[in-house]
């Protein structure tokens, strides 16, 4: 919904809204919020709401810790799991210093900047995510265990698939919030689930990805279970990925997807630290449908990038390396910048790898460049990258690479 400030003020009054959550993310994509009462909303739009950012990752520590949140009215959404009497709504916010300047580590603003760079070239991107997570039982104290909720496997049905009703509740909740899930199913691992999103503009898609995690964790906890989005919750089972589908359109009608893919492949080694930001990320890569090499092919799920079979209007690329630990704002910004570099530099698309890289002989695998094997290797690559230094502020690079 494309709400204006006046629309929000009228909605809050007419719909008996009692609390407004002003949401934002730290540098690692973890959602934060502060709640205000309706009477504070005009001040929020006009002057912002002050927060103490000293304990928020990547926001600068105790020095210059006073920051201001400015809600984006276009992101207004109700929280359906809250009571009907006295509704709660949420808006995502921009983060600024007292002098009005944007916080350099506001990753949502960095994505907006990437979108603006593309727009100046007459280019637009769209993104859709496929998010995987495990459902685990909780103990008598309500703490998560590593005992899967079921023992079902890929696309099984009930009663083996015990997560069916939970996925349905999640999808219905998302629809009530104006977010359109595309499909859902049981994944490969025991207790593992996947919900996919319809494509959206980059900012909306990133907002939806952040919202999705909050909705899943809320609905799952309400059902007495725990949701686990970590890249490798069970060492001997499939890891959790966040496959990123992206498409590109040009004002002059050119097919730019090959050059976008070429640009991403040229930069992927340098940006893996941001797409796979934990040690566990590298336990997932290279096994059980998670890519290990820099390659592409049509339909082939052993590749880093595949071109799914789809009608012409849904022509897209699917990046399969990222996992749910990613900050989607940073991920989409990096992919846009890499794709635009591929377009501006006229990078040729490498030959497709039309083979199964999970079963290929070692002699064949040696002809492909490997993704980073460890977080340290990925961090070293990011620190040494001229591309990363050009598109990300040093504060974000330090937050990721100097932990």
C-alpha positions as CSV (number, residue, x, y, z in Angstrom):
1,X,0.0,0.0,0.0
2,X,1.3,3.4,-0.9
3,X,0.2,5.3,2.2
4,X,1.0,9.0,2.7
5,X,1.5,10.6,6.1
6,X,-2.1,11.9,6.1
7,X,-3.3,8.4,5.2
8,X,-1.5,7.0,8.2
9,X,-2.9,9.6,10.6
10,X,-6.4,8.9,9.4
11,X,-6.0,5.1,9.5
12,X,-4.7,5.3,13.1
13,X,-7.7,7.3,14.2
14,X,-10.3,5.4,12.3
15,X,-9.1,1.9,13.1
16,X,-8.6,2.4,16.8
17,X,-4.8,1.9,16.6
18,X,-3.2,2.2,20.1
19,X,0.4,1.5,19.4
20,X,2.7,2.2,16.5
21,X,5.9,0.2,16.2
22,X,8.7,2.1,14.5
23,X,10.9,-0.7,13.0
24,X,14.4,-0.7,11.7
25,X,17.3,-3.1,11.4
26,X,20.8,-3.2,12.8
27,X,23.7,-3.6,10.5
28,X,23.3,-7.4,10.5
29,X,19.6,-7.2,9.5
30,X,18.1,-8.0,12.9
31,X,14.8,-6.2,13.3
32,X,14.5,-3.7,16.2
33,X,11.7,-1.4,17.1
34,X,10.3,1.2,19.5
35,X,6.6,1.7,20.2
36,X,4.9,5.0,20.3
37,X,1.4,6.1,21.1
38,X,-0.8,7.7,18.4
39,X,-0.4,11.2,19.8
40,X,3.3,11.1,19.0
41,X,2.9,10.2,15.3
42,X,2.8,13.8,13.9
43,X,6.1,14.5,15.7
44,X,7.6,11.2,14.4
45,X,6.9,12.3,10.8
46,X,8.0,15.9,11.3
47,X,11.0,15.6,13.7
48,X,11.7,11.9,14.1
49,X,11.7,9.8,17.3
50,X,15.0,9.8,19.3
51,X,16.6,6.5,20.2
52,X,19.7,5.5,22.1
53,X,21.7,3.6,19.5
54,X,24.7,2.9,21.7
55,X,23.8,-0.8,22.1
56,X,22.7,-1.4,18.5
57,X,25.2,-3.4,16.3
58,X,26.9,-1.2,13.7
59,X,25.3,2.1,14.9
60,X,28.4,3.7,16.3
61,X,28.6,2.9,20.1
62,X,28.4,5.4,22.8
63,X,29.9,8.3,20.8
64,X,27.2,10.1,18.8
65,X,24.6,7.6,20.1
66,X,21.6,9.9,19.7
67,X,19.8,8.9,16.5
68,X,16.3,9.6,15.1
69,X,13.8,7.3,13.4
70,X,11.7,8.7,10.6
71,X,8.8,6.4,9.7
72,X,8.1,5.6,6.0
73,X,4.3,5.8,5.7
74,X,4.3,3.6,2.6
75,X,5.3,0.6,4.8
76,X,2.3,0.8,7.2
77,X,1.0,-2.6,8.1
78,X,-1.1,-4.0,10.9
79,X,0.1,-6.8,13.1
80,X,-2.7,-9.3,12.9
81,X,-1.6,-11.4,15.9
82,X,-2.3,-8.4,18.2
83,X,-5.7,-7.8,19.8
84,X,-8.5,-6.4,17.7
85,X,-9.4,-3.9,20.5
86,X,-6.6,-1.5,20.3
87,X,-4.7,-2.4,17.1
88,X,-0.9,-2.4,16.7
89,X,0.7,-1.2,13.4
90,X,4.2,-1.1,12.2
91,X,6.2,1.1,9.9
92,X,9.8,0.8,8.8
93,X,12.0,3.8,9.4
94,X,15.0,5.7,8.1
95,X,17.7,6.4,10.6
96,X,19.3,9.9,10.9
97,X,21.7,11.9,13.0
98,X,20.4,15.0,14.9
99,X,21.6,17.2,12.0
100,X,19.4,15.3,9.6
101,X,22.1,13.4,7.8
102,X,21.4,9.7,7.1
103,X,23.3,7.2,9.2
104,X,25.9,5.6,7.0
105,X,25.1,2.1,8.4
106,X,21.4,2.4,7.7
107,X,21.3,-0.6,5.3
108,X,17.8,0.3,4.1
109,X,19.1,3.7,2.9
110,X,22.0,1.9,1.2
111,X,19.5,-0.2,-0.8
112,X,17.5,2.9,-1.7
113,X,20.8,4.4,-3.0
114,X,21.4,1.4,-5.2
115,X,17.9,1.5,-6.6
116,X,18.4,5.2,-7.4
117,X,21.6,4.4,-9.2
118,X,19.8,1.9,-11.4
119,X,16.9,4.3,-12.0
120,X,19.3,6.9,-13.4
121,X,20.3,4.4,-16.0
122,X,16.7,3.5,-16.9
123,X,17.0,0.1,-15.2
124,X,14.8,-1.5,-12.5
125,X,15.2,-4.6,-10.5
126,X,12.8,-7.0,-8.8
127,X,13.5,-9.5,-6.1
128,X,11.8,-12.5,-4.6
129,X,13.1,-14.7,-1.8
130,X,12.7,-18.4,-1.0
131,X,13.3,-18.8,2.8
132,X,14.0,-22.1,4.6
133,X,13.7,-22.7,8.3
134,X,13.5,-25.6,10.7
135,X,10.7,-26.3,13.3
136,X,12.1,-27.7,16.5
137,X,10.3,-28.8,19.7
138,X,10.8,-26.9,22.9
139,X,11.6,-28.3,26.3
140,X,9.6,-28.1,29.5
141,X,10.9,-24.5,30.1
142,X,9.9,-23.4,26.6
143,X,13.6,-23.3,25.4
144,X,14.4,-24.6,21.9
145,X,15.8,-28.0,21.4
146,X,17.3,-29.6,18.3
147,X,14.5,-32.2,18.1
148,X,12.7,-31.8,14.7
149,X,8.9,-31.3,14.8
150,X,8.5,-34.1,12.3
151,X,10.5,-36.6,10.3
152,X,8.9,-35.7,6.9
153,X,11.1,-35.1,3.8
154,X,10.8,-33.0,0.6
155,X,7.3,-32.0,-0.3
156,X,5.7,-34.7,1.9
157,X,2.1,-34.3,2.9
158,X,0.2,-34.6,6.2
159,X,0.2,-36.5,8.5
160,X,4.0,-37.0,7.9
161,X,4.3,-33.2,7.4
162,X,3.3,-31.8,10.7
163,X,4.2,-28.2,9.7
164,X,1.4,-27.9,7.2
165,X,-1.0,-26.0,9.5
166,X,1.8,-23.7,10.8
167,X,2.8,-22.8,7.3
168,X,-0.8,-22.1,6.4
169,X,-1.2,-19.8,9.5
170,X,2.0,-18.0,8.5
171,X,0.9,-17.4,4.9
172,X,-2.6,-16.2,6.0
173,X,-0.9,-13.8,8.5
174,X,1.4,-12.5,5.8
175,X,-1.6,-11.9,3.4
176,X,-3.4,-10.0,6.1
177,X,-0.3,-7.7,6.3
178,X,-0.4,-7.1,2.5
179,X,2.5,-9.5,1.8
180,X,1.9,-12.1,-1.0
181,X,3.5,-15.6,-0.4
182,X,3.7,-17.6,-3.6
183,X,3.9,-21.1,-2.3
184,X,5.0,-23.2,0.7
185,X,6.0,-26.8,1.3
186,X,8.0,-29.2,3.5
187,X,11.7,-29.1,2.7
188,X,14.3,-31.9,2.6
189,X,15.3,-31.9,6.2
190,X,13.2,-33.3,9.1
191,X,11.1,-30.4,10.4
192,X,12.4,-28.2,7.6
193,X,10.0,-25.8,5.8
194,X,10.1,-23.3,2.9
195,X,7.9,-20.4,2.0
196,X,8.5,-18.5,-1.2
197,X,7.6,-14.9,-2.1
198,X,6.2,-13.3,-5.2
199,X,8.6,-10.8,-6.7
200,X,8.5,-7.1,-5.6
201,X,10.6,-4.0,-6.0
202,X,13.9,-4.2,-4.1
203,X,12.9,-2.2,-1.0
204,X,9.5,-3.9,-0.6
205,X,11.2,-7.3,-1.1
206,X,13.7,-6.6,1.6
207,X,11.1,-5.2,4.0
208,X,9.0,-8.4,3.4
209,X,12.0,-10.7,4.1
210,X,12.6,-8.9,7.5
211,X,8.9,-9.1,8.3
212,X,8.7,-12.7,7.3
213,X,11.2,-13.8,10.0
214,X,9.3,-11.9,12.6
215,X,6.0,-13.4,11.6
216,X,7.4,-17.0,11.5
217,X,9.0,-16.6,14.9
218,X,5.8,-15.2,16.4
219,X,3.4,-17.8,14.9
220,X,5.8,-20.7,15.6
221,X,6.2,-19.6,19.3
222,X,2.4,-19.3,19.6
223,X,2.3,-23.0,18.6
224,X,4.7,-24.0,21.3
225,X,7.7,-24.6,18.9
226,X,10.9,-22.8,17.9
227,X,11.9,-21.6,14.5
228,X,15.5,-21.9,13.5
229,X,16.8,-19.9,10.5
230,X,20.5,-20.7,11.0
231,X,22.4,-22.0,8.0
232,X,23.2,-25.4,9.4
233,X,20.9,-26.3,12.4
234,X,21.6,-30.1,12.1
235,X,25.1,-31.2,11.1
236,X,24.0,-34.2,9.1
237,X,20.9,-32.6,7.4
238,X,20.2,-30.0,4.7
239,X,21.1,-26.4,5.6
240,X,18.8,-23.4,5.5
241,X,19.2,-21.3,2.4
242,X,17.6,-18.0,1.3
243,X,17.5,-18.3,-2.5
244,X,17.3,-14.9,-4.1
245,X,15.4,-14.6,-7.4
246,X,16.1,-11.4,-9.3
247,X,14.9,-9.9,-12.6
248,X,15.9,-6.7,-14.4
249,X,14.1,-4.4,-16.9
250,X,15.4,-1.7,-19.1
251,X,13.6,1.3,-20.3
252,X,14.8,0.6,-23.8
253,X,13.7,-3.1,-23.7
254,X,17.1,-4.6,-23.8
255,X,17.6,-8.1,-22.2
256,X,20.2,-7.2,-19.5
257,X,19.9,-10.4,-17.4
258,X,23.1,-12.0,-19.0
259,X,25.2,-9.0,-18.1
260,X,23.7,-8.8,-14.6
261,X,24.6,-12.4,-14.0
262,X,28.1,-11.8,-15.4
263,X,28.5,-8.9,-13.0
264,X,27.3,-10.9,-10.0
265,X,29.6,-13.8,-10.9
266,X,32.5,-11.4,-11.2
267,X,31.9,-9.9,-7.7
268,X,30.4,-12.9,-5.8
269,X,33.7,-14.1,-4.2
270,X,34.2,-10.6,-2.8
271,X,30.6,-10.2,-1.4
272,X,30.1,-13.7,0.1
273,X,31.0,-12.4,3.6
274,X,27.7,-10.4,3.5
275,X,25.6,-13.1,1.9
276,X,26.9,-15.8,4.3
277,X,27.9,-13.9,7.4
278,X,28.5,-16.7,10.0
279,X,30.8,-19.6,10.5
280,X,27.9,-22.0,10.1
281,X,27.3,-20.5,6.6
282,X,30.4,-22.4,5.4
283,X,29.2,-25.7,6.8
284,X,26.2,-25.4,4.5
285,X,27.9,-24.3,1.3
286,X,29.0,-27.1,-1.1
287,X,26.6,-29.8,0.1
288,X,22.9,-30.8,-0.2
289,X,22.0,-28.5,-3.0
290,X,24.0,-25.5,-1.6
291,X,26.5,-24.4,-4.2
292,X,30.3,-24.4,-3.7
293,X,31.5,-23.1,-7.0
294,X,31.1,-19.9,-9.1
295,X,29.0,-21.2,-12.0
296,X,25.6,-20.8,-13.7
297,X,23.3,-22.9,-15.8
298,X,19.6,-23.3,-16.8
299,X,17.5,-25.2,-14.3
300,X,20.5,-26.9,-12.7
301,X,20.3,-26.8,-8.9
302,X,24.0,-27.7,-8.4
303,X,25.0,-24.2,-9.6
304,X,25.5,-20.9,-7.9
305,X,23.1,-19.2,-10.3
306,X,20.4,-21.0,-12.2
307,X,17.9,-19.7,-14.7
308,X,14.6,-21.3,-13.8
309,X,12.2,-22.6,-16.4
310,X,9.5,-19.9,-16.6
311,X,7.4,-17.9,-19.0
312,X,9.1,-15.0,-20.6
313,X,7.5,-12.4,-18.3
314,X,8.9,-14.3,-15.3
315,X,12.4,-14.6,-16.8
316,X,14.8,-14.4,-13.9
317,X,18.0,-15.6,-12.2
318,X,18.2,-17.5,-8.9
319,X,21.2,-17.0,-6.6
320,X,21.4,-20.0,-4.4
321,X,24.3,-19.3,-2.1
322,X,22.8,-16.8,0.4
323,X,21.4,-18.0,3.7
324,X,18.8,-16.5,6.1
325,X,21.5,-14.9,8.3
326,X,21.8,-12.3,5.6
327,X,20.8,-8.7,5.9
328,X,18.5,-8.5,2.9
329,X,18.9,-4.8,2.4
330,X,22.7,-5.2,2.1
331,X,22.3,-8.3,-0.1
332,X,20.0,-6.7,-2.6
333,X,22.1,-3.5,-2.7
334,X,25.3,-5.5,-3.4
335,X,23.6,-7.6,-6.1
336,X,22.2,-4.4,-7.8
337,X,25.6,-2.7,-7.8
338,X,27.3,-5.9,-9.1
339,X,24.7,-6.3,-11.8
340,X,25.0,-2.6,-12.9
341,X,28.8,-3.0,-13.1
342,X,28.2,-6.0,-15.4
343,X,26.0,-3.8,-17.6
344,X,28.2,-0.7,-17.6
345,X,31.4,-2.7,-18.2
346,X,29.7,-5.0,-20.8
347,X,30.9,-8.1,-19.1
348,X,30.4,-11.3,-21.1
349,X,28.4,-14.2,-19.5
350,X,30.8,-17.1,-19.0
351,X,29.9,-20.5,-20.6
352,X,27.1,-22.3,-18.7
353,X,28.1,-25.3,-16.6
354,X,25.6,-27.9,-17.8
355,X,26.6,-30.7,-15.4
356,X,26.1,-31.8,-11.8
357,X,28.8,-30.2,-9.8
358,X,27.9,-32.4,-6.8
359,X,29.0,-35.5,-8.6
360,X,31.5,-34.1,-11.1
361,X,35.1,-35.5,-10.9
362,X,37.8,-33.5,-9.2
363,X,39.5,-32.7,-12.5
364,X,36.4,-31.0,-13.7
365,X,35.8,-29.1,-10.4
366,X,39.3,-27.7,-10.6
367,X,38.2,-25.7,-13.7
368,X,35.8,-23.7,-11.5
369,X,36.6,-21.1,-8.9
370,X,35.4,-22.1,-5.4
371,X,33.4,-19.8,-3.2
372,X,35.2,-18.9,0.0
373,X,35.6,-22.0,2.2
374,X,35.5,-20.2,5.6
375,X,34.2,-17.0,7.0
376,X,37.8,-15.8,7.5
377,X,38.5,-16.3,3.8
378,X,35.3,-14.4,2.9
379,X,36.1,-11.6,5.2
380,X,39.7,-11.3,3.8
381,X,38.2,-11.1,0.3
382,X,35.7,-8.4,1.3
383,X,38.4,-6.3,3.0
384,X,40.6,-6.5,-0.1
385,X,37.8,-5.7,-2.6
386,X,37.8,-2.4,-4.4
387,X,34.2,-3.0,-5.4
388,X,33.1,-3.5,-1.7
389,X,35.0,-0.4,-0.7
390,X,33.2,1.6,-3.4
391,X,29.6,0.6,-2.6
392,X,29.7,0.0,1.2
393,X,30.9,2.4,3.9
394,X,33.9,1.4,5.9
395,X,31.8,1.1,9.0
396,X,29.8,-1.7,7.6
397,X,32.9,-3.5,6.2
398,X,34.5,-3.3,9.7
399,X,31.3,-4.5,11.4
400,X,31.3,-7.7,9.2
401,X,35.0,-8.3,8.7
402,X,36.5,-7.4,12.0
403,X,34.4,-9.5,14.4
